[in-house]
Amino acid sequence: MDTGAVVQDFASLSPPYLLFLGDATLLAAAKTAAGVHQWRPEHCLGQLRINEGNVDLGLPDMTPAQASARGAKTMVLGVANPGGVIPESWVPTLVEALANGLDLASGAHQKLSSVPPLKAAAVQFGRRLFDVRHTDQVFETGTGVKRTGRRLLTVGSDCVVGKKYTALAIERVMRARGLNADFRATGQTGILIAGRGVAIDAVVSDFIAGAAEWLSPDNDADHWDIIEGQGSLFHPAYAGVTLGLIHGSQPDALVVCHEPIRDRILSVDYPTPPLLDCIAANVAAARLTNPNARAVGVSINTSRMEGAAIERAMDQIERETGLPCTDPIRHGPDRIVDYLLATS
């Protein structure tokens, strides 16, 4: 084992995991831990909360020593805080994890290896540090050259509307049907779930399209890359990341993710775009590198909706767009997959 080192081979992350929830009081702040727990529950042994009564994923509360004794191999920092930093208040607990034989994995902007006590402890105790948002991979600029295989990309009317969950749900259903499909992670949570990928928002802007091409290379004619989308063309902060990902992914199919009751773009005072405008803009952007790109479904996030309101929203969207609409978590993505396969 390459001990005391910063590791770029994310596939070598060793479960089971102890999920570090820190001092998070909102589930949204612990979205990385929640995502890993939902999609890889068999890898999650316990949780570590600095203050009881904060976010609770329903896993046993454990100290690093207890988790190690029960077989945990890695502590995953499952908290996303403003700026993506590692607070000094967390450091003693992280050092304690290293001292008890656990590797550390983090999707924060700040690297674990940039915190001197953590780097020193990793060397002292022979443990590994995984900074999954960062990669040493050298990317080329995008070429736009047509690649073999097929690709589906999730896009959104805004951020945090379910692009990752939609892609994972589609991959799961396609694989269950015996289809040749792979989820391609473009964010830190997706990488921790899949064990591979590239955090596209950490790539220098000139190389985003090239990174997306690297992520979904030539493949068998019947193979589907199910690519996790990021940001939104309609978000003034993140539209650049989205556009580069669209061009590099060269998608044959787009699934548009949307929260029906959201009327403002997150964190800025911009209106959420009309759904038809969102679909048209994403398809137009995708046709730069794939003239045959098309929308094949609308995935809605109904986590803040109930009962009849959900059914009304789905019916309205299907009438408006002519595309299948579903909440992939509540109802599954089968209708979208059926439509994709029937029209491919």
Protein Blocks (a to p, Z undefined) as FASTA:
>chain_A
ZZhiacfblmlpccdddddekjafbfklmmmmmmmmmmmmmlpmbdcdfbghiacehiac
ddfklmmmnopabdcdfbdcehiiacfklmmmmmmmmmnopacddfbfbdfklmmklmmm
mmmnopacddfkbcfbdcdddehiacedjddddddfbehiopmmmmmmmmmmmmmnopac
ddddfbfklmmmnopacdfklpcfklmmmmmmmmmgcddfkbccddddehjfklmklmmm
mmmmmmmnopabdcddddfklcbdehiacddddfklmmmmmmmmmmmmomkbccfbdcdd
fklgghjlmmmmmmmmmmmnopacddfklnopklmmmmmmmmZZ
